[in-house]
């Protein structure tokens, strides 16, 4: 089964969506506590939470918003601003189930490797890409490392799951880069793969489901804007993916 995972992006304490990662193109959707309760009521078991301020500043910023979300009891996978061991342990202490590291994989590789060794099953790589190159620092900085190179580097240290986001599709409602995700899933069959960015209709989810036969390790898809704007309901999407 492919799990549909609603996304909550936090900026200045609010739930927002960006277009293509552009902090000047923001849509404000409201309160994190209200939305987390809503997703729980809709039947979601997990939500994807990103601290956008934290991703830019390299430290946790939206702690209050995260605490509001966690107080609902929903399982959280969280990323944005995890650049130290103390931050990682603080998040787990707060109740975060899965930690998402992206920039650290490029800029603080020792932290990434240590996290994989100690918390193997609780670490997810944020593989945020422009073309085939990895972007870091809240998508504001492009690296010279390709997506496949980074996965190969981290595979030897036990990485077993990643989120693939084609930044050019994120928030654009033009459909996800399914072929890009499938290619990486096939190249790394021992890892669980989650697709993010661009989901706009139930047809997009149908396409993901039909092509997932080519990659049995594609087990999740993150959706934000389409769910917030009621292009389809969570229950409809999850039922279709089953």
N, C-alpha and C positions, 0 to 999 in steps of 0.2 A: 504493500500500500504506500502511496505517496502522501505525505502529510502536508496539509495546507497550514502555513504559519503566518498569522497576521503580524504586521510590523508596526512598532511604535518608535518613531524617531523623535528624540527630545532635543529641543532648542529653547534655551531660556525658560525652562520649566513647562513648556507647552509641547503638544503633539503637532508635528509639522511634517510636510513632505517638501523635498527639494526637487527641482528639475535638473537632471544630469549632474547632480552634486553641487549645483550652484547656490551658494548661500544668499544670493541676491534674488533668487526666484523661489520664494517661500509661500506655501499655503498653510495656514494655521487651522487646525482641526479641534483644538480645545484641550481639555483636562486629561492627563495621563491616568488618573484614578478612574474617571468615568469610562474611558475607553477600555481599560483593562478589565473592568467589571462587565462591560458590554461583550468583549470577546469571550470571556468566561461563560456568560449567559448564552452565547451563541453556540457553545460547544467546543471551543478551542481548548486544547490541553497545554499549549505552549505558545508564547509570543516572543518575537524577535525585537529586542530593545537596543537602540543605538543612542549614545550620548554624543550628539553632534558637536556641542561645545567642547566636550572632552576630547573628541577626535582631533579638533583643531589645536587645542591647548596642551594636549599631552598629559592630562590628568582628569580625574573624575570631577565633574561639575554639577550634573543634574542628580545629585544624590537623593534629594527630597522627592523628586519625581519617581526615581527608581524605587524608593521605599514605599511610596503610595501604590505602585504597581505590585510589588511583592506582597503587600498587606492583603491583597485579594486572594492569595493562595495559588495563583496560576504559576506554572513553571516558566522560568525566564532564561533565555539565552541572551547574553549581554555583551556589547562591545562599545568601543569608543573611549580612548584615553587610558587604556591598560598598558602602562609603560614601566611598571615596577612590580617587584614581587609583593611588596606590601599592599599595593592596590589590588592585585589578584586575590590575595588572601582575605582582604577586607570584603571583596565582593562575595566570595564564598561564605564568609561569616554572615553577611547580610541575608543570604538565602538564594543567591543566583546559582542556578543549576549548571549552566554551561557558559564558559567564558570565550569570547571571540577576540582573537588577536590578529592584527593585520600589519600595522606599521612596525610593531615590535619584531615581526619576522624578518624585516629588512634592516631596521635600525638598531634593534637590541636583540640580536640572534641568541645571545647567551640566555636571556630571559625566556625566549621562546623554547629553546632546547630544554631548559630546566623545567618549565611548565609542562612540556610533553612528557618528561621523565617522571615527574611527581604526580601529575593529574591527567594522565594519558587520555582517559575516556571523557574528560570534562573540558577538553580544549578543542576549539574550532578555529581553523584558519579562515580569515576574511580574504578571499582572493578577488580583489576589486581591480578590474582591468579596463584599460583604454587600449583597444586593439588587443594585442597579446602581451602588453607590458603591464606590470603591477603598479597601481597607484597607492600612495600612502598619505598620512597626515590629513585625514578627512577628505581625501580625494583631491587635495590641492597640490600635490607634488607627484610627479611621474618618476618612476625608477627606470633603470635599464634592465631590470630582471624580468624575464618572461614568466608567464603563469606556470608553464611546464617545468622550467628550471627551478622555481621555488618549491613546487610540489616534490620534485625529485630530491632536493636538498633536505626537505623536512621528513620525507618518507623514511629515511634511515634512522630518524629519531623517534619514530612511532606515531607520526601524524595519521589519524584515521578518519578525519572528516573535514570538509571544507565547504564554504559558501562561495559560489561563483556569481559575481555580479558584473554584467556588462554595463559600465557607467553610462554609456551613450543611450541605453534603453531606460535607465532608472527615472521614474516619474514622468515618462513621456507617453505612456499608454499606447505604445506602438508594437507591443508583443515582445516576449523575452527572447534572448539569444539561445534557443534550445540547442541548435547544432554545436555552438561553442561549449555548452555544458556537457552534451553527450560525448564530444571529443575528449574532454578531460576525464570524464567518468570512465570511458573505455581505456584511456591511457593509464589510469590508476584504479584498477578494479578492486583493490583492497581497501579503498577509502569510501566512506559515505559522502555523497554529493548532494548539496542543496542549491537549487537555482533561485536567483533573485534578480529583480529588475525588469519592468516592462509589461507585467501581466495586466491585461486590460479587459478581457472578456472570458466567458466560459469556453469559447472556441480556443483560446490560448491554452487553457487547462486540458482541453480535449487533445490538442496537439502534443502537449507534454506527455500525457498518458499514453498516446499511441506510439510515440517515439521512445518512451522509457523502456520498451521491450529490448531496445538496443543496448541498454545500460541498466542492469538490475540494481546497481548501487545508487541510482538517482532516487532518493527517498524523501525529498522534501522540496517544497516551493514556497517562497516568501512573497506575500502580496501586501501592498500598502494602499496606494492611491485608489485602485479599483474597488477595494473593499470599503474604503472611507466614503467614496462617492456612489456606493451602492450599484456599481455596474453589475454585480452579482452578489448574492448573499453568501456568507461563510458556509452555511450548511449545504447550499447548492454546490459550491466548489468542492468541498470535502467529499460529498456524495459522488460527484462525478469522478474524482480522482481514485476513489475506491474501485 
